[in-house]
């Protein structure tokens, strides 16, 4: 368990596959009495680090919309899309997957997958068809 307290002076990061882990140093004293004294009343969220230019996300990496409305790029051959649990359509996740798949299995469950880029193309195509049909009736 990591605890941020007034004795914490540094944060270290490690990368394992597509996960970034943060370590607070020195390790917090988890004695309840020490925590009461050392835990700040007002907690401030740290500023998330920015990914260096040219870094692409790997298969399975999360690719949520960032504050600027964009998404981090996925590695070549992958796309950022929405995975939807086949048994629960309200359970979704944004992640990088191979751009030619429509389903994948994770933890014994089947997920449907659509690249956001593909969804945009489908919507543009539907819009073009609707506009064309509209022109036929004018």
N, C-alpha and C positions, 0 to 999 in steps of 0.2 A: 504494500500500500504506500503510495506517495502522498505526502502531506506537505503543503506549502505553509511555511511558518516564518517568523521573523529571523530564525537562525539560518534559513536557506539563503545562500549567497550566489549560487551558480546554477545554471541549467545546462545539461549536456544532452545531445541528441544522438541517436543511433538509427540506422536504416536496416531493416530486415525484410527482404523481398520488396513488397510494395507498401510497407508500413513504416512510418516514422515514429520512434518512441522517444519520449522526453524523460530525463532523469534529473531529479532535483538533488543538489549537493549542498551541504552534507545531508545524509539521510536524516529525516526528522525523528526526534525522540517521540515515540508513540505512547509514552506513559500518559494517562489521562490528565494528571495534574500539570505535567509539562505542556501538553497541548493547550490547556486552558490559558496558560500564560503566554505561549508563543504563537498562537493562531491570531492573525490580525482580524480586527473587527470588520474592516472593509476589504473585500477581496477584489482585485483588479485582474481582469483576464489579460494574459500576455498577448502581445502583437504577434500574429502568426507570421512565420518567415515566408518570403517569396521564393518560388522555385526559380533556379537559375535559368537563363535563356537556353533553349535547345534541349531541355529535359522533357521527355515524353513519358506518359503513364503506361504501365505494363498491364497485361491481362488481369482483370479482376480489380484493378485500382478504381477507387471511387472518383467520379468526375462531376461533382456538383457545380452548379452555377456559382461563379465567384461574385464578389461585390460589384464588379464592373459589368456583370451580365454575361461574361464569357465563360468558357470552360477550358481547363487545361488540355493541351493536345495529347492524344493517345499515340502510342508507338505505331510505326508503319504497319499497315495491314489490320489495324484495330480501329474501332470507332467508339465514340461515347454514345451511349444509348440508355434506354430505360428497360430494366429487367422487372418483370411482373410475375409474382408467384402465381402459378397456374391454379392453385386451390384457394387463393385469397387475392382478388384483383386490387385490393386496397394496399397490399404490401408491395411496394416498389423500391427500386434502388437505381441510382445513376452510376454506371460503371463502364469501363473500357472492356470490350469483348471483340472477338474476331468479327470483321464486318460482313461476313457471309453466313452467319448463323441466325436462326430464328428461335431456338430454344437451347438451354443448357441446364445441366444438373449441378446442384450445389447442396451439400449436406443431405443427400438423399431426396431432395425435392426438385421438381421440374420448374424452371422459370422460362417464361416467354421473353424474347428480346427483340427490340427494334432500335436501330441506330437513329439518333436524332436527325442526322443528315438525310437519311432515307425518308423519315417522316415528313421533313420539310419538302422534299421532292414530291412526295405523294400529294401533299396539300397544294403545292403549286400546280401539279398536273390536274388535280380535281378543279382548281380554280380556272385553269385554262379551258377545260372541258365545259364547265358551267358557262363561262363567257361565250364560248363558241355556240353552245345550244341557245343561249339568249339571243345571239345575233341571228340565228336561223329563224327565230320567231318575230323578228322586227321587220 
